[in-house]
Amino acid sequence: MTIGVNAESEPVVMPAAFLGHGSPMNALEHNRYTAAWRRFGASVPRPRAILVISAHWFINATAVTAMATPRVIHDFYGFPDELFAFDYPAPGAPEVAAEIVEAVHPHWIGLDQDSWGLDHGTWSVLAHAFPEADIPVVQLSINAVEPIEYHLGIGERLAPLCRRGVLVVGSGNIVHNLRRMDWKRPEEGFDWARRFDDEARAVVLDAPGDIARLAEHPDAELAVPTPDHFLPLVYMAGLAAAADTDSDVLVDGYAFGSLSMTSYTIGAVGESSHEAEGFSDKGVVPVVRDDLPPPDETNL
């Protein structure tokens, strides 16, 4: 199968997406969030490659994986053996890594040949969206020392990759406060989580280039106590602003009071919906398990 082109061998313009990945257990579970990711993957043209900006590669530099065979990283603690055994053997794409370096110039990006791979922010969602693991995948790190404007600008510079058959995916959670999680609220969001998520929705759908203003929101300190899970959305907002294309909600909801599971598509046609196949808005959410450690000890 020829990838990245249509039947007339013309370049395919790929959409992009922000996926609220939640617990790594979603890799093994089937719920309305994973059903939405699967539906999204089935709806898009086959990508030439997938670029993921994951919350879990948060380092003091900007780098892109450039190895031919990225390792699968189980970057968490205290979960069942079945999850540690999970594999997603997608190939890498060194040539796409080089294109990314060129796309963001004059910003510097290092080519990572051996230190990282695919973390659970990547494989837990791609396992549903592209379960065959046969599409090349690269990851772009999130530079922890740069301001929000830097990340927005990088996202803008990634937009041309969509016209080259590359699917760009941000993987994080808009609201992500593990210390405030309440196991008795598996399907609920605290008022402050809902307010922040609602404001983020208004910005993403109507003015993605203004995403930085969310830092001034009254609930930002509670909703985003650390930037790692929020910043993948900033990359996608930058891409949406540069591409001047519509965004839509793929699926939304809350988990344990302090996690937003909202996901967005960018430039997708007719595939976004608040209901995933077979699941209503009150559908199954990640299972509450008594054998798991507290969330702040797991690297969710």
N, C-alpha and C positions, 0 to 999 in steps of 0.2 A: 504493500500500500504506500502510495506517495503521501508524505505528510507535509503540512504547511502550504499546500497548494490545493486548488479546487480541480474539478474535472477538466477545465480548460487551461490548467497549469499556470493560473494567475495566483499571486500571493493572497492568502487568506488573512483577513483582519480578525484577530482574536479578541474576544472580550477580556475582562479582568475580573477579579473577585477579591473581596475580603471575607474570610471565613472565621467565625468565632469558634475556636476549636475546643474550648472547655477541657475536660479531663482526658488524659491519654487513653482511658478506658473506652472512649468513643471509638477507638480503632477496632474494638472487639464487639461493641454493642450495636444494636439496631434501634434507632429512635427517630423522631421527626427531623432532627438536625442532620443526622447521617443520611437520612433519606433525601433531604434537600441537596446535600453535597453530591450524592450519587446522581440525582436528577440533573444537576448542573453539569457534571462531567459528561453525561450522556447527551446533553443538548448542544454542546459546542463542537465546532470542527476539530478534527484531530490535530493537536498542537505539534509543531516541529520540536518544541521543548517546553518545559515548564520552569519558570523562575519563581521561587518562593522566598518571601521575606518573613521569616519566622521569629516570633517573640523570644525563642529560646537560643538564638545565636546573637547574644547581646554582649559585645566586647568593645575594647577600646581602640577599634580600628574598623575601616570599611574593607571587606574582603568578599570574594565570591569563590565558591567551590569550583575547582578546575581539574578535578581528577576524572578519569574515565569510568571508574567504578567506585562511587561514594559508599562508605560504610553506613550501616544503619545504627544510629546512636540511641540507646535507651537511657535518656538523660532524666531519670526520676528515681524515686526511692519508695520502697514499701508496697509496691503493687504485686499482683499475683504473678507466678512464674510464667503463665501463659502470655502475659504482656511482654515480659523480657525475652521471650522466645519469638515474638512477632518479627517477621521479616518483610521488607519492601525493597526487593532487589532491582530497583530502577537503575539504568545506566546514567552516567554523567554526560556532560556535553562541554568539553574544553573549548570548542569553537564558539559556543554561545557565551561562555564566560568571557572570552576575548571581545565579543560584540558588546557585552555589558560594560566592560572597561572603556571601550571606545565611546559608547553612548553617553556616559556620565562625564567624560572629559570636559573641563580640566580638573574635575575632582579626581583624586587618586583612589584607586581600588587595587588591593593586593590580590594576586592569584593564589588561592589556597590549594596546594597540591596534596596535602596529607594530614592536616590537623583536624578538620571537621568532617562533615558528611551530611546525612539527612537526620535531623532530630525529630522528636515526636510532634512538634508543631507542624512539620511537613508531612510525615508519613501517616499520622493519625487521620488527616483529612483526605490525602490522596488515595489512601487505601479504599475509600468509598467512591471518590470522584473518578479515579482511574485505577480500578482494582487489578488490572493485568500487570501493572508495574513495568510496562514496556515502552514508556515515553521518557526520554532523557530529562533529568531533573537537576537543576542547580539551585543553590541557596545563596542569598545575599545577606551578609551580616548587618546588624543594626549597630551603628557607631554610638556607644554610650556617652561619649564626651561632646557630641555635637548638639546644637540647639534644634528645636523643632523646625525652624526654617530650612536647615540643611536637609533634613529628611524629606520635607515637602519638595524641595528643589530636586533631589535625587529621583523622587517619584515622577516629577514632570519629565525628567530626561529619559525615563524608562518607557514613556508612551510610544515612541517609534518602534520599539520591539514588538508591539502588538501587530504592527503592519508587516512584520517579518515572520509571522506564525508562532510567536512565543506567547504562551499564556502566563500572565503575571498574577500571582496570588499572594495576598497578605494574610498571615495566620496569627491571630492573637485573640484578645477579648477587649471590647471597648470599656466595659466595667469589669475590673479584676482586683478584688480585695479579698485575699484568702483569709486574712485574720478576722474578717467580719462574717465569714460564712456561717450559716445556720442550717445544720443538717435537717432540722424540722421543717424547712421551707424549700423542698426540692424543686418546686415549680414557680416560686415566687421571687419577686424583686423588691428590695426595700424601696421606700419612697425616694430616697436620694439617688439610688441606682436607676430608677425609672426616669427621674427628672434629667439626669445626665445623659442617659441613653436616648431620650426623646430629643434633647437639644442636639446631640450628635447626629441623629437622623435628619433633623432639619438642615443642618449644615451640609452633610454628605449629599442630600438630594437636591438642595437648592444653591449652595455656594461652597463647593468643596475646597476652593482656594483659600477660604477663610477658616480652615480647620484649626489654625493656631489659636483662635479666639476661645476655644473650649478650655484652654488652660486657665482662663479667667472665670470660668463658671463657678458659682458658689459651692457646688458639690464636687468639684474636681479633685480636691484633696482626698476625699473618701473614695471616689470612683476610680481614681488613677493614683494610688499611693506610690507606685513606681512606674516608669514610662514604658517598660519593655513590651507589655501586651497591648498598649495603646498605639505605639508608633507604627506598627504595620498598617493601621488604618490611615495614618498620615501619608505614607507612600502611595496608597491607593487613591487618596484624595488629590494628591499632586498629579497622579496619572490622569484622573478623571478631569481635572481642571485643564490640563494641557491638551487632552484629546477632545475637549469640549463635547462630551457625550453624556448621555443620561445614565444615572445610577438608579437602582431599584433594590428593594428589600427582597432577599432570597428567602429568609426565614428569620423569625425573631422569637424571643422568649428569655426567661431568666432561670438561673439555677442557684439554689441555696442562698437567696437574698442578695448576694453581692457579686454575682457573675452575670453579665449580659452575654447571651448566645447569638446576638444579632449578626447576620451575614448580609453582605451586599454584592450585587453584580454591577459591573460597569460595562456599558456598551452591549449587553446581551439583549436579544430581541425575543420577547414573548416567553421567557423562561422563568422569570422571577415570580414568586408567589408566597403568600403567608402560610400556605398549607402545603406540606410535603405529602407525596403520594402515600395514602394509607394511614395518615396520621392527622388528627385535628389539632387545633391550637392547644388542646388539653391532652395531647398525646404523650407517649412515653418519653421520659427524660432520663438522663444518666442514673443508673441504679444506685441507691444509697446502700453502701456495704459496710457492715460492722467490722470487717477485718482489715480495713484500710487505716493508715495513720492519719493524724491531723493534717489538713491541706497544706499548711505552711512548712511541712516536713517532707513534701513529696515532689516539689518542683512542678506543680501543675501549670 
